[in-house]
Every structure is written in C-alpha cells, then in structure tokens.
Amino acid sequence: MDYENKPAGYYDNIRDEMIKYLPDNAKKIIDVGCGNGAYAEVLKNQTDAEVWGIEYMDKEAKVASAKLDKVFSGRCEDYIDDLPDNYFDAIYFNDVLEHLVDPYMVLDKIKYKLAPDGVLISSIPNVRYHNTFIRVLIHKDWRYEDFGVMDRTHLRFFTKKSIKQAYEDAGYSVVLHEGINRSRSIKPYLYNIPLLFTQMDIRYPQYATVAKFNR
C-alpha cells in the first residue's frame, strides 16, 4: 500500500473533534496509528497522561517517539501481544481500522489491554456518506482517491450499522456511536425527502464510537 505518498498533513492531523471522547480521568492512553504523534501529544499535554503510540510508517514513528512515552514502529497487529494487559484507560483508533487486513481480530485481541473501566475510541469512515453512496448508486462508479472515505489504502468498508455490529461481535458494549464532521451540503436532505428522512446517516463521512469491553 502506498503510504509514502500521502497528502501533506496526513501524518500530523490533530483530530480536535475526537478529544471530547477521552474520559476525564484517563492517565494511560495509546494512540494506534499515531502518525508523527501530533494528536497524541495534544492529549498528553492536556491530561499529563502516559501516552503511547503505534505507527506503521517508521519515519513518522521516529518523530512520534520524541513526543510520547513509548512508540512502536510497524503493524499494530505485531505489537498487541507486547502491550500490558488491563492497562490503558483509552485506546484510540482514529481512521485506522479500515486500513487493516483483519480489524475484527485486532478489536478482539486489544480489548484485553483495556483497564477495567477503559474505553476504546474510534473514528471510522462511513461508506454510505452521500457523495460516495450516490456515486455508486446513480453513477455506478467505485473510484478510489488519495484520501477520504474512498482512500485507496482502505482495505475494509463500514457503515453506521456494521461498525456497531463489529464491536458487539467482539464482546464490547457500545457506549456512544455518532456521526462526526457532518456534511454542510443540502443534498442529503433532498435525497431523504422521498425516503421520509429515514436515511440521515448519509450526512456523515465518519462515525465516532466509544466502547467498553464486557468482562
């Protein structure tokens, strides 16, 4: 997969909209897919927590290692067993699970790394987002792009319903599940008129989820 030629800012994206999902008392955090550590560093500065990271790109991981308490370089699948059990108050997957060959296995294994009251927090693209959905439904086109819902490095695709199901199948309780970065376009509302506004999930390019492991 071509992760070397990502657009500028791809690895230092600070996801301000995801900070609100962090528990107030979180003191041990890991950001899976941490890029150069920009977002995780914000969490560390705001909470004074111990913050770890895992980053696939070695160049970015080296930058992150100067900012965070501990950083692993490589595939997250290769390091889950090395993480301490019952340890993290929050595990972040910001737009990461859709890049994995088997995100379901990762969700299943990493739940044991959560502290008893810990949460797993994720942002996952919504393939039913109106721009993507209409392109497939009306224009019969499935076209990959450099970033966004149809990022060419995505290996898995999710909807609001299938994200929740993935967590529940892995033994989690979904505490919160909501659309983020809502489209400002009027198109989703127009598309919904004949559908009696029953398909409003198409307004959101991503869904944020907070889940706990049912022990």
N, C-alpha and C positions, 0 to 999 in steps of 0.2 A: 504494500500500500504506500502511496506517495505522501508521506507525512513531511518530507523535506521541503516541499514547495507550497506550503500553506500560506494564505494571505497574511500580510503584516498584521500583527496584533493577535494572531491565533493563539499563541502560547503565553501571552501575558494579559489575557482577558480577565478583568475583575468583574465577577458576576454579582454586582450590588444587589440584584433582586433575589439572590439566594441566601444572603446573610440573615434575613429575618427568620429563616427556618432553624437556625442554630439555637439549641437550648441555652438559656441564660447561664446555667451552671456548668457548661461544657469546659472541661480542663484538659482533655486528651482528645485530639482531633486528628484524623488522617484524610487528606485530600487525594483521592485516586484520580490520576490524570491531571496532576498539578501544574503541568506546563513549566514555566520558569519560576513558579512559586508566588506570582503576584497576588493571586486571590488568597492563598493560604497565609501569606504574610499579613494581609489585612486582618484576617481572623486572629492571627497571633497577636498583633498589635492591639486589637480591640479587646481581647479577652485575657491576655497574658497566659494563654494556654500552651501546653506542649503540643506542637503541631508537626506531624509527619507528612510525607508525600510519596507518591509513586508516579513515575513519569516514564513513558515509553521511549521518548527521544533523549538520548544520552546527553546531547548538548544542552538541552533545556534542564535536564535533571541536575547537571553540574551547577547551573546558575541557581536553581532552587535550593541546592544543598548549602549555599552560603546564607540563606534566609531562614531555613527551617531547622528543626531539631534533628530530623533524620529523613533521608530521602533514598529511595530505591530506584535504580535505573533499569528499565526493561518492562516486560509484560507484567501486568498486575497478577495474572494467573500464576506466575512463577514465584511470587512472594507471599501469597496469602498464608501458606503454611508457616512462614517465618514470623508472622505477626503474633503478638501475645494474645492469648485467649482472654475474653471478658475484660477488655482493656479500654476500648475507645468509647467516649461519650457521644461522638458523632463521626460517622464515616460519610464523606461526600463523594458522589459520582456525578459531577457536572458535565453532561453531554459526553459520557464515556461508554455506558453500557451498550449503546447501539454500534460501537466500533468493535465489539468483542465477538469472537467466534461462538462462544457459548456463555452469554451473560447469565443464563439461568444457573449454570454451575457456579459461577462467581458469586451470585447472590446467595446461593445455598451454603457455600463454604465460608464466606466472610461474615455471616451472621454470628458465628461463634466468637468473633473478635470484638463484638459489641459488649460494653459493660451492661450489667443487669437492667439499667434504665436508659441505655444508649439508643440512639436512633440512626438509621441510615437515611440519607437525604440525597435525592437525585433530581436531575433535570434531564428529560428525555424528549427528543423531537416527536411531534405528532404528525404521522403521515397523512392524516385526514385534514391537515391545515388547508384552507380553501384554495390557496394558489397551487398546491400540489395535487389536491383532490380533483379540482376542475380540469387540470392539465391531463390527468389520467382518464377521467370520466368523459369529458367532452372532446378533448383533442387527441385522445388515445396515445398519449406520449408519456414515456417513463424516461426522463432525461436527468443524468447526474450532473452535479455542479461542483464548484470548488469549495462551497461551504453551505450551511443551512440544512433544512430538512433533507434535501437530496444530495448531501455531501457524498462525493464519490468514494470516500473511505468508510462509509457506513456499511456494515455487514448485516444488520438487523433493523427491522422497521416496526414501529409500535403505534398503537392508538391509546386513547384515554383508557378504554376498557382493557386492553391487553396488558398495559403497564400494571394496572391494579391486580390483574389476574396473575401476572408473573410473580409479584410479591407474595400474594396469598398462597400460591402453589409452593413457594419456597419456605413457607412457615412464618411469614410476617403478618402482623396486623397493620393495616394502613391507617395511620393517624390523620393524615391530611393528603389530599390529592386535588390539585387545582391547576388550571391553565395559567400560563405566565406570558408576558410580552404580547399581549393581545393586539391583534391587527387593528389599525385605525381605519381600515377600508370599510365602506358601506356594503361591499359585495356579500359578506357572509349573511347579513341581514336580508338582503334581496333574495339570495339563494334559499333562505329559510321560509320565505312567505308561503310558498305552496306546501311546505313541509310543516306548517304550523309551529315554526320555531322549535322543533324537536332536535335539531342537529347543530346546536350552537357551539359544540366543541371545535368546529372548523375555524373558529376565530383565533385559535391559539396555535402558534408554531411549536410550543413546548408545553410539557406538563411537569410541574414540580410535585414530588412525592416525599412524604416523611413516613417512615415505617419503623415498627419495633418488632423484635424477634419474640415470638411466643415460646417462652421457655417451659 
